[in-house]
Amino acid sequence: MTTAHDLLVAVIDTRSGTSVEQGDLSLALAGAELIDLIDAGAADLDGDRVVPGTERTEGAAAESVVDDPLLRQAASSLVRQEPHEPVEDWLWRRGRDLGAAYLAELETTGSAAARWRARKPTLSIDPAALADSPARRHANDRWAAHEPVLTALAAAAGVDARYDGDPGDSDPGDSDPGDGSEGRDDLTELGDDRVVTVLAAVNEAVVELAGVRQRRAVETAAFDNIWRAV
């Protein structure tokens, strides 16, 4: 399983059927993909720009790039000629409708029953639709261990990780509806500046998207008020 798949499972289990912002989830999934590509040596960062990797590593991360169709698609989408994209630009481009793509893959592979609903701009997902599998347990183990990358990505997607135990044991009503900073581990402990750069870019993109949603809500309310006054 990739970090993106683990993130999706954690989000589904912790949210217990409540809605998440599709845009936030998609940006976090794109960040998860980029982190896995960097870990596998398929991508690298030159400052804040995404560049193709210069060397391949061995192990599970490298195998995931080959075996996972969505991660393979992400690798093929890298800009291989200068000027290379800034991380945030790559997140926006790759993240477009990425949440729906991962949910569709879960259904296609039989990892989930066809009981999730995608209605922009939010996703409402029933945890009971997820099949019990080693992959799901692996994701839950990473989550219960408060693995810092997974925790930070989930926080960006709107999931708080303050509780202990499996995602399925959480009560979303106890979660802080704020920015998730309560559950975010100290990213400086990661030791890889590239991962910290990606996570910071994900958070910045999510904040930017929240600003866009807020402006649109204000504009819509103002428009409605005008019509009511006519």
SULTA-V222868 format. One record per pair of residues at least 6 apart in sequence whose C-alpha atoms are under 7 Angstrom apart, sorted by the first residue. I is the first residue (numbers start at 1). J is the second residue. If there is no record, write none. Layout:
# SULTA-V222868
I:J ; I:J
This chain:
# SULTA-V222868
1:135 ; 2:64 ; 3:32 ; 3:33 ; 3:36 ; 4:29 ; 4:32 ; 4:33 ; 6:139 ; 7:150 ; 7:154 ; 9:136 ; 9:139 ; 10:139 ; 10:140 ; 10:143 ; 10:167 ; 11:154 ; 11:159 ; 12:125 ; 12:127 ; 13:127 ; 13:167 ; 13:168 ; 14:167 ; 14:168 ; 14:170 ; 14:172 ; 15:172 ; 16:126 ; 16:127 ; 17:124 ; 17:125 ; 17:126 ; 17:127 ; 18:124 ; 18:125 ; 19:122 ; 19:123 ; 19:124 ; 20:122 ; 20:123 ; 20:124 ; 20:158 ; 21:121 ; 21:122 ; 21:123 ; 22:99 ; 22:120 ; 22:121 ; 22:122 ; 22:123 ; 24:156 ; 24:157 ; 24:206 ; 25:99 ; 25:157 ; 26:95 ; 26:96 ; 26:97 ; 26:98 ; 26:99 ; 27:91 ; 27:92 ; 27:95 ; 27:202 ; 28:153 ; 28:156 ; 28:157 ; 28:202 ; 30:91 ; 30:94 ; 30:95 ; 31:91 ; 31:198 ; 31:199 ; 31:202 ; 33:71 ; 35:195 ; 36:61 ; 37:43 ; 37:75 ; 38:44 ; 39:61 ; 40:56 ; 40:57 ; 40:61 ; 40:62 ; 41:53 ; 41:54 ; 41:55 ; 41:56 ; 41:57 ; 42:52 ; 42:53 ; 42:56 ; 42:75 ; 43:50 ; 43:51 ; 43:52 ; 43:53 ; 44:50 ; 44:51 ; 44:52 ; 44:53 ; 45:51 ; 45:194 ; 48:86 ; 48:87 ; 49:84 ; 49:85 ; 49:86 ; 49:87 ; 50:84 ; 50:85 ; 50:86 ; 50:87 ; 51:80 ; 51:84 ; 52:78 ; 52:80 ; 65:71 ; 65:72 ; 66:72 ; 79:85 ; 87:198 ; 87:201 ; 88:201 ; 88:205 ; 100:118 ; 106:112 ; 107:113 ; 107:114 ; 111:130 ; 111:131 ; 112:129 ; 112:130 ; 112:131 ; 113:129 ; 113:130 ; 115:126 ; 115:129 ; 116:124 ; 116:125 ; 116:126 ; 117:123 ; 117:124 ; 117:125 ; 118:124 ; 140:166 ; 140:167 ; 143:150 ; 143:151 ; 143:166 ; 144:164 ; 144:165 ; 144:166 ; 148:185 ; 151:161 ; 151:184 ; 152:184 ; 152:185 ; 155:180 ; 155:184 ; 156:203 ; 156:206 ; 158:179 ; 158:180 ; 159:180 ; 160:175 ; 160:176 ; 160:180 ; 160:183 ; 161:183 ; 162:182 ; 162:183 ; 163:170 ; 187:196
